[in-house]
Amino acid sequence: MSRKHTARNAAVEALIQVEENEGYSNIVLDKTLREYGLDQRDSGLASTIFYGVLEKRLTLDFYLRSCLKEPHKKIQDTVFLILRAAAYQLLYLDKVPPSAAVNEAVESVKEFGFPFAAGFVNGVLRGLLRKREEISLPSGADAKSLSIRYSIPEELICFWQKSYGDNFVKKLLPAFEGPAPCYIRINSLKTSFPELRRMLSETGGDLEECPKVPHCAILNHCGAPAETVPFQNGLFHIQDLSAQLVCQWLAPLPGEHVCDCCAAPGGKTFTLAQLMGNRGKVTSFDLYKGRVGLIRQGAERLGLSSIEAGVNDALKGFSKTEPAHRVLCDVPCSGYGVIRRKPEIRYKKLQDTAGLPEIQYQILKNAASLVRPGGTLLYSTCTLNPSENEQVADRFLKDNNGFQPMKINLPGTVENAGMGPDHMVTLTPFSGASDGFFAALFRRIP
């Protein structure tokens, strides 16, 4: 039986690919939507179901297994994904008729090659319709209950409780629910906040200025920002508030040489060049040629001629690069701070990240060799994991006595959610930032 190109099938297809580790959620979904050729309305529904299932997977599983005669019964992976997609619609989408969600799921399970499971899927979902008001999520403060309520693995919750304390986790989990705001960086070389707001309002977009962070704004009601004329004309790029703050703390000046060591897709490189007024040089590196191409394309779109992008393996050093006044070392990390943007990251096993701190330290040490005497070095990650954050920064200072810590000054709207010294900052959605981020600032002694 041929598979119909419906919104539900597209969502399931993309979910299967994410489960099989075939790419980040946003890339997988974009590719699937292109292949299915859905109109805007159905693409929107497919996206909503896809991200909803990723965000609520553990909660959905609790509801579904509460409707099984054998709660621990093994269910074929694709069949379970179809059940999750339907359950999300039944539990969280008011505009989807329950009968449509159930019937589509029954058809989907046939079209994905499991016709023998059609009756089972129908029975489970109709059971959920009958019992959904009776099923109560656990209300306890223990890790298992929190895991079911907030759909974050118990292992990760326990790790955060041990690392940051119960009060931190109590605030973090609800802050990670729902979509993150769409922050943008206004290209001050080409436009201003009032002018960009006027242009975006013509297509229904609404721009909200961020206090205390110049040229940062939140874009609402815009759909696909990259498809707007102002974006294509290089008037802004999409970048989270936390990432913009990191660039602000490096504080590059016009005429300086700045190096962004692990730069793709280039957002921080672009912001650094803008902070410098496009005067001086920003050397931007990434390991992969294709990703370097993205940096070059973005720089051209934004009119940033000061950027020179090239391929380099930061683990092997920067032997052919001239010393820089300021160096940004935003290393590959576990990504637990960007769960709202890449919801599948929450299911990454902690053991799979165990080797990262050594890689991060080596990259930081190599980046330090680029810093001129009196220059500054900023280490950052988009994760919430002390072994990748504070411990790497502490080790660096201990082993490199040519550097000293520099205080990071926070804007009045943002608080440090960490407990470390003032040259280290932990950003979270509940402390005035958006993504979870870590930064540590150092100065090379003249």
CORCOR-V558126 format. One line per field, one symbol per residue. psi: psi as a letter, one per 40 degrees, with the letter a starting at -180 (. if undefined). A space follows every 10 residues. Layout:
BEGIN
psi=???
END
This chain:
BEGIN
psi=hihigidddd ddddddddde feiidddddd ddddddfiid dddddddddd dddddedddd dddddeeidg dehhhhdddd dddddddddd dehdehhddd dddddddddd deefdeeddd dddddddddd edddhhihei eiddddddde fhiddddddd dddeiddddd dddddeiiii igiihhgeed aidddddddd ddeeihhhih ieghehihhi febgdeeidd ddefeiihhi dddddddddd fiiheihihh dgdieedddd dddddeffha hhhhiidhdd dddddddddd defgeehhii hihddeafde hiiidhhhgg ihadeeefdd dgdeddehhd deededdddd ddddddddee hiheiihhhi ifighddecd ddddddddeg eeiiihhhhi ieehiheiea ieehhhiide eeacihiiih hihhh.
END
